[in-house]
């Protein structure tokens, strides 16, 4: 496991030779700014 901070980070899956930008992974997720912090669960659109 490893932490990723910010949407500029990427998820690397070496066994299948894939790297996914977190900005692409979370593109359609709307985060509630009133919850604040990195521990906030994402809301679904």
C-alpha distance matrix in Angstrom:
0.0 3.7 7.0 9.8 13.3 16.3 17.4 18.0 14.3 13.3 10.8 11.0 11.6 13.2 14.6 16.8 17.2 16.4 15.3 15.7 16.7 15.5 19.2 20.1 17.6 18.9 22.4 24.2 22.5 24.6 23.1 25.6 26.3 28.1 25.0 23.5 20.3 16.7 16.6 19.3 18.9 20.1 23.5 24.7 27.6
3.7 0.0 3.8 6.7 10.0 13.2 14.7 15.0 11.4 11.1 9.6 10.4 12.2 13.8 16.1 17.9 17.6 16.3 14.4 14.7 14.8 13.6 17.1 18.6 16.6 17.6 21.0 23.1 21.4 23.2 21.5 24.0 24.3 26.3 23.4 21.5 18.1 14.6 15.2 18.0 18.1 19.2 22.8 24.3 26.9
7.0 3.8 0.0 3.8 6.5 9.9 12.0 12.7 9.5 10.3 9.8 11.8 14.2 16.3 18.8 20.1 19.5 17.6 15.1 14.6 13.8 11.9 15.0 17.1 15.3 15.6 18.9 21.1 19.0 20.4 18.4 20.8 20.8 22.8 20.1 17.9 14.5 11.0 12.1 14.9 15.6 16.6 20.3 22.1 24.6
9.8 6.7 3.8 0.0 3.8 6.5 8.3 8.9 6.0 7.4 8.0 10.7 13.7 16.1 19.0 19.6 18.5 16.2 13.1 12.1 10.6 8.7 11.5 13.9 12.6 12.8 15.8 18.4 16.6 18.0 16.4 19.1 19.0 21.5 19.2 16.9 13.8 10.4 12.4 14.4 15.1 15.3 18.9 20.5 22.6
13.3 10.0 6.5 3.8 0.0 3.8 7.0 7.8 6.4 9.3 11.0 13.9 17.1 19.5 22.5 22.9 21.6 19.0 15.6 14.1 11.7 9.5 11.3 14.4 13.7 13.0 15.6 18.1 16.2 16.9 14.9 17.2 16.5 19.1 17.2 14.4 11.4 8.5 11.4 13.3 14.7 14.8 18.4 20.4 22.1
16.3 13.2 9.9 6.5 3.8 0.0 3.8 5.4 5.9 9.1 11.5 14.8 18.1 20.7 23.7 23.5 22.1 19.1 15.5 13.3 10.2 7.8 8.4 12.0 12.0 10.8 12.7 15.5 13.9 14.3 12.7 15.4 14.6 17.7 16.4 13.7 11.5 9.1 12.4 13.2 14.4 13.7 16.9 18.7 19.9
17.4 14.7 12.0 8.3 7.0 3.8 0.0 3.8 5.3 7.7 10.3 13.7 16.9 19.7 22.6 21.8 20.3 17.0 13.4 10.8 7.3 5.0 4.7 8.4 8.9 8.0 9.4 12.6 11.7 12.8 12.2 15.4 15.2 18.7 17.7 15.5 13.9 11.5 14.5 14.5 15.0 13.3 16.0 17.2 17.9
18.0 15.0 12.7 8.9 7.8 5.4 3.8 0.0 3.8 6.7 10.2 12.9 16.4 18.7 22.0 21.2 19.1 16.1 12.4 10.5 6.9 6.6 6.4 9.6 11.0 11.1 11.9 15.5 15.2 16.4 15.9 19.1 18.5 22.0 21.1 18.6 16.7 14.4 17.5 18.0 18.6 17.1 19.8 20.8 21.3
14.3 11.4 9.5 6.0 6.4 5.9 5.3 3.8 0.0 3.8 7.1 9.7 13.3 15.5 18.8 18.5 16.6 13.8 10.1 8.8 6.2 5.8 7.8 10.3 10.6 11.4 13.2 16.6 16.0 17.7 17.0 20.2 19.9 23.2 21.7 19.3 16.9 13.9 16.6 17.7 18.1 17.1 20.2 21.1 22.3
13.3 11.1 10.3 7.4 9.3 9.1 7.7 6.7 3.8 0.0 3.8 6.2 9.7 12.1 15.3 14.8 13.0 10.1 6.4 5.4 4.2 5.2 8.1 9.2 9.1 11.1 13.1 16.3 16.2 18.6 18.4 21.9 22.2 25.4 23.8 21.8 19.5 16.2 18.3 19.3 19.0 17.8 20.7 21.1 22.3
10.8 9.6 9.8 8.0 11.0 11.5 10.3 10.2 7.1 3.8 0.0 3.8 6.6 9.7 12.4 12.0 11.0 8.3 5.6 5.1 6.2 6.6 10.2 10.3 8.9 11.5 14.1 16.8 16.5 19.3 19.1 22.6 23.5 26.4 24.3 22.8 20.4 16.8 18.2 19.3 18.5 17.5 20.5 20.7 22.3
11.0 10.4 11.8 10.7 13.9 14.8 13.7 12.9 9.7 6.2 3.8 0.0 3.8 6.0 9.1 9.2 7.9 6.1 4.4 6.5 8.7 10.1 13.4 13.0 12.0 15.0 17.3 20.1 20.1 23.0 22.9 26.4 27.3 30.2 28.0 26.4 23.8 20.2 21.5 22.9 22.0 21.2 24.1 24.1 25.7
11.6 12.2 14.2 13.7 17.1 18.1 16.9 16.4 13.3 9.7 6.6 3.8 0.0 3.8 5.7 5.9 5.9 5.1 6.0 8.3 11.4 12.7 16.0 14.9 13.4 16.7 19.0 21.4 21.5 24.7 24.9 28.4 29.6 32.4 30.1 28.8 26.3 22.6 23.4 24.7 23.3 22.6 25.3 24.9 26.6
13.2 13.8 16.3 16.1 19.5 20.7 19.7 18.7 15.5 12.1 9.7 6.0 3.8 0.0 3.8 5.4 4.6 6.3 7.9 11.1 14.1 15.9 19.0 18.0 17.0 20.3 22.4 24.9 25.2 28.4 28.5 32.0 33.1 35.8 33.5 32.1 29.4 25.7 26.6 28.1 26.9 26.3 29.1 28.7 30.4
14.6 16.1 18.8 19.0 22.5 23.7 22.6 22.0 18.8 15.3 12.4 9.1 5.7 3.8 0.0 3.8 5.7 8.0 10.6 13.4 16.8 18.4 21.5 20.1 18.6 22.1 24.3 26.4 26.7 30.0 30.3 33.8 35.2 37.8 35.4 34.3 31.7 27.9 28.4 29.8 28.3 27.7 30.2 29.6 31.4
16.8 17.9 20.1 19.6 22.9 23.5 21.8 21.2 18.5 14.8 12.0 9.2 5.9 5.4 3.8 0.0 3.8 5.6 9.1 11.7 15.3 17.3 20.0 18.0 16.8 20.5 22.2 24.3 25.1 28.6 29.3 32.9 34.5 37.3 35.1 34.2 31.9 28.2 28.8 29.8 28.0 26.9 29.2 28.1 29.5
17.2 17.6 19.5 18.5 21.6 22.1 20.3 19.1 16.6 13.0 11.0 7.9 5.9 4.6 5.7 3.8 0.0 3.8 6.9 10.3 13.6 16.1 18.7 16.9 16.5 20.2 21.6 24.1 25.1 28.4 29.1 32.8 34.0 37.1 35.1 33.8 31.4 27.8 28.9 30.0 28.5 27.3 29.7 28.8 30.0
16.4 16.3 17.6 16.2 19.0 19.1 17.0 16.1 13.8 10.1 8.3 6.1 5.1 6.3 8.0 5.6 3.8 0.0 3.8 6.6 10.1 12.6 15.0 13.1 12.7 16.4 17.8 20.3 21.4 24.7 25.6 29.3 30.5 33.7 31.8 30.6 28.4 24.9 26.1 26.9 25.4 23.9 26.2 25.3 26.3
15.3 14.4 15.1 13.1 15.6 15.5 13.4 12.4 10.1 6.4 5.6 4.4 6.0 7.9 10.6 9.1 6.9 3.8 0.0 3.8 6.7 9.5 11.9 10.7 10.6 14.1 15.5 18.4 19.2 22.3 22.9 26.6 27.6 30.8 29.1 27.6 25.4 22.0 23.6 24.4 23.3 21.7 24.2 23.7 24.7
15.7 14.7 14.6 12.1 14.1 13.3 10.8 10.5 8.8 5.4 5.1 6.5 8.3 11.1 13.4 11.7 10.3 6.6 3.8 0.0 3.8 6.3 8.4 7.0 6.9 10.4 11.7 14.6 15.5 18.6 19.4 23.2 24.3 27.5 26.0 24.7 22.9 19.6 21.2 21.5 20.3 18.4 20.7 20.2 21.0
16.7 14.8 13.8 10.6 11.7 10.2 7.3 6.9 6.2 4.2 6.2 8.7 11.4 14.1 16.8 15.3 13.6 10.1 6.7 3.8 0.0 3.8 5.3 5.3 6.4 8.8 9.8 13.3 14.0 16.6 17.2 20.9 21.6 25.0 23.8 22.2 20.5 17.4 19.6 19.8 19.0 17.1 19.4 19.3 19.9
15.5 13.6 11.9 8.7 9.5 7.8 5.0 6.6 5.8 5.2 6.6 10.1 12.7 15.9 18.4 17.3 16.1 12.6 9.5 6.3 3.8 0.0 3.8 5.3 4.8 6.0 8.1 11.2 11.0 13.5 13.7 17.4 18.1 21.5 20.1 18.6 17.0 13.9 16.0 16.0 15.3 13.4 16.0 16.2 17.2
19.2 17.1 15.0 11.5 11.3 8.4 4.7 6.4 7.8 8.1 10.2 13.4 16.0 19.0 21.5 20.0 18.7 15.0 11.9 8.4 5.3 3.8 0.0 3.8 5.5 5.4 5.7 9.3 9.8 11.9 12.7 16.3 16.9 20.5 19.8 18.4 17.4 15.0 17.3 16.7 16.1 13.6 15.6 15.6 15.8
20.1 18.6 17.1 13.9 14.4 12.0 8.4 9.6 10.3 9.2 10.3 13.0 14.9 18.0 20.1 18.0 16.9 13.1 10.7 7.0 5.3 5.3 3.8 0.0 3.8 5.5 5.0 8.4 10.1 12.9 14.5 18.3 19.5 23.0 22.2 21.3 20.4 17.9 19.8 18.9 17.6 14.8 16.3 15.5 15.4
17.6 16.6 15.3 12.6 13.7 12.0 8.9 11.0 10.6 9.1 8.9 12.0 13.4 17.0 18.6 16.8 16.5 12.7 10.6 6.9 6.4 4.8 5.5 3.8 0.0 3.8 5.7 8.0 8.7 12.0 13.3 17.1 18.8 22.0 20.7 20.1 19.1 16.2 17.5 16.7 15.0 12.4 14.2 13.4 14.1
18.9 17.6 15.6 12.8 13.0 10.8 8.0 11.1 11.4 11.1 11.5 15.0 16.7 20.3 22.1 20.5 20.2 16.4 14.1 10.4 8.8 6.0 5.4 5.5 3.8 0.0 3.8 5.6 5.2 8.3 9.6 13.4 15.1 18.3 17.3 16.8 16.3 13.9 15.2 13.9 12.3 9.3 10.9 10.5 11.2
22.4 21.0 18.9 15.8 15.6 12.7 9.4 11.9 13.2 13.1 14.1 17.3 19.0 22.4 24.3 22.2 21.6 17.8 15.5 11.7 9.8 8.1 5.7 5.0 5.7 3.8 0.0 3.8 5.7 8.3 10.7 14.3 15.9 19.3 18.9 18.6 18.5 16.6 18.3 16.5 15.1 11.7 12.4 11.4 10.8
24.2 23.1 21.1 18.4 18.1 15.5 12.6 15.5 16.6 16.3 16.8 20.1 21.4 24.9 26.4 24.3 24.1 20.3 18.4 14.6 13.3 11.2 9.3 8.4 8.0 5.6 3.8 0.0 3.8 6.5 9.8 13.1 15.3 18.4 18.2 18.6 19.1 17.5 18.6 16.2 14.2 10.5 10.1 8.3 7.1
22.5 21.4 19.0 16.6 16.2 13.9 11.7 15.2 16.0 16.2 16.5 20.1 21.5 25.2 26.7 25.1 25.1 21.4 19.2 15.5 14.0 11.0 9.8 10.1 8.7 5.2 5.7 3.8 0.0 3.8 6.4 9.8 12.3 15.2 14.6 15.1 15.7 14.3 15.0 12.5 10.5 6.7 6.7 6.0 6.3
24.6 23.2 20.4 18.0 16.9 14.3 12.8 16.4 17.7 18.6 19.3 23.0 24.7 28.4 30.0 28.6 28.4 24.7 22.3 18.6 16.6 13.5 11.9 12.9 12.0 8.3 8.3 6.5 3.8 0.0 3.8 6.6 9.1 11.9 12.0 12.8 14.2 13.6 14.4 11.4 10.1 6.6 5.7 6.5 6.2
23.1 21.5 18.4 16.4 14.9 12.7 12.2 15.9 17.0 18.4 19.1 22.9 24.9 28.5 30.3 29.3 29.1 25.6 22.9 19.4 17.2 13.7 12.7 14.5 13.3 9.6 10.7 9.8 6.4 3.8 0.0 3.8 6.1 8.9 8.5 9.0 10.4 10.2 11.0 7.9 7.6 5.0 5.6 8.2 9.3
25.6 24.0 20.8 19.1 17.2 15.4 15.4 19.1 20.2 21.9 22.6 26.4 28.4 32.0 33.8 32.9 32.8 29.3 26.6 23.2 20.9 17.4 16.3 18.3 17.1 13.4 14.3 13.1 9.8 6.6 3.8 0.0 3.8 5.5 5.8 7.4 10.1 11.1 11.4 7.8 8.3 7.0 6.6 9.8 10.8
26.3 24.3 20.8 19.0 16.5 14.6 15.2 18.5 19.9 22.2 23.5 27.3 29.6 33.1 35.2 34.5 34.0 30.5 27.6 24.3 21.6 18.1 16.9 19.5 18.8 15.1 15.9 15.3 12.3 9.1 6.1 3.8 0.0 3.8 5.4 5.4 8.5 10.5 11.6 8.8 10.6 9.9 10.3 13.5 14.1
28.1 26.3 22.8 21.5 19.1 17.7 18.7 22.0 23.2 25.4 26.4 30.2 32.4 35.8 37.8 37.3 37.1 33.7 30.8 27.5 25.0 21.5 20.5 23.0 22.0 18.3 19.3 18.4 15.2 11.9 8.9 5.5 3.8 0.0 3.8 5.5 9.3 12.0 12.2 9.3 11.3 11.6 11.6 15.0 16.0
25.0 23.4 20.1 19.2 17.2 16.4 17.7 21.1 21.7 23.8 24.3 28.0 30.1 33.5 35.4 35.1 35.1 31.8 29.1 26.0 23.8 20.1 19.8 22.2 20.7 17.3 18.9 18.2 14.6 12.0 8.5 5.8 5.4 3.8 0.0 3.8 6.9 9.3 8.7 5.9 8.3 9.6 10.4 14.2 16.0
23.5 21.5 17.9 16.9 14.4 13.7 15.5 18.6 19.3 21.8 22.8 26.4 28.8 32.1 34.3 34.2 33.8 30.6 27.6 24.7 22.2 18.6 18.4 21.3 20.1 16.8 18.6 18.6 15.1 12.8 9.0 7.4 5.4 5.5 3.8 0.0 3.8 6.9 7.8 6.2 9.6 10.7 12.5 16.1 17.8
20.3 18.1 14.5 13.8 11.4 11.5 13.9 16.7 16.9 19.5 20.4 23.8 26.3 29.4 31.7 31.9 31.4 28.4 25.4 22.9 20.5 17.0 17.4 20.4 19.1 16.3 18.5 19.1 15.7 14.2 10.4 10.1 8.5 9.3 6.9 3.8 0.0 3.8 5.4 5.8 9.5 11.2 13.8 17.3 19.4
16.7 14.6 11.0 10.4 8.5 9.1 11.5 14.4 13.9 16.2 16.8 20.2 22.6 25.7 27.9 28.2 27.8 24.9 22.0 19.6 17.4 13.9 15.0 17.9 16.2 13.9 16.6 17.5 14.3 13.6 10.2 11.1 10.5 12.0 9.3 6.9 3.8 0.0 3.8 5.5 8.3 9.9 13.2 16.4 18.7
16.6 15.2 12.1 12.4 11.4 12.4 14.5 17.5 16.6 18.3 18.2 21.5 23.4 26.6 28.4 28.8 28.9 26.1 23.6 21.2 19.6 16.0 17.3 19.8 17.5 15.2 18.3 18.6 15.0 14.4 11.0 11.4 11.6 12.2 8.7 7.8 5.4 3.8 0.0 3.8 6.4 9.3 12.5 15.7 18.6
19.3 18.0 14.9 14.4 13.3 13.2 14.5 18.0 17.7 19.3 19.3 22.9 24.7 28.1 29.8 29.8 30.0 26.9 24.4 21.5 19.8 16.0 16.7 18.9 16.7 13.9 16.5 16.2 12.5 11.4 7.9 7.8 8.8 9.3 5.9 6.2 5.8 5.5 3.8 0.0 3.8 6.4 9.1 12.6 15.4
18.9 18.1 15.6 15.1 14.7 14.4 15.0 18.6 18.1 19.0 18.5 22.0 23.3 26.9 28.3 28.0 28.5 25.4 23.3 20.3 19.0 15.3 16.1 17.6 15.0 12.3 15.1 14.2 10.5 10.1 7.6 8.3 10.6 11.3 8.3 9.6 9.5 8.3 6.4 3.8 0.0 3.8 6.5 9.6 12.9
20.1 19.2 16.6 15.3 14.8 13.7 13.3 17.1 17.1 17.8 17.5 21.2 22.6 26.3 27.7 26.9 27.3 23.9 21.7 18.4 17.1 13.4 13.6 14.8 12.4 9.3 11.7 10.5 6.7 6.6 5.0 7.0 9.9 11.6 9.6 10.7 11.2 9.9 9.3 6.4 3.8 0.0 3.8 6.6 9.5
23.5 22.8 20.3 18.9 18.4 16.9 16.0 19.8 20.2 20.7 20.5 24.1 25.3 29.1 30.2 29.2 29.7 26.2 24.2 20.7 19.4 16.0 15.6 16.3 14.2 10.9 12.4 10.1 6.7 5.7 5.6 6.6 10.3 11.6 10.4 12.5 13.8 13.2 12.5 9.1 6.5 3.8 0.0 3.8 6.6
24.7 24.3 22.1 20.5 20.4 18.7 17.2 20.8 21.1 21.1 20.7 24.1 24.9 28.7 29.6 28.1 28.8 25.3 23.7 20.2 19.3 16.2 15.6 15.5 13.4 10.5 11.4 8.3 6.0 6.5 8.2 9.8 13.5 15.0 14.2 16.1 17.3 16.4 15.7 12.6 9.6 6.6 3.8 0.0 3.8
27.6 26.9 24.6 22.6 22.1 19.9 17.9 21.3 22.3 22.3 22.3 25.7 26.6 30.4 31.4 29.5 30.0 26.3 24.7 21.0 19.9 17.2 15.8 15.4 14.1 11.2 10.8 7.1 6.3 6.2 9.3 10.8 14.1 16.0 16.0 17.8 19.4 18.7 18.6 15.4 12.9 9.5 6.6 3.8 0.0
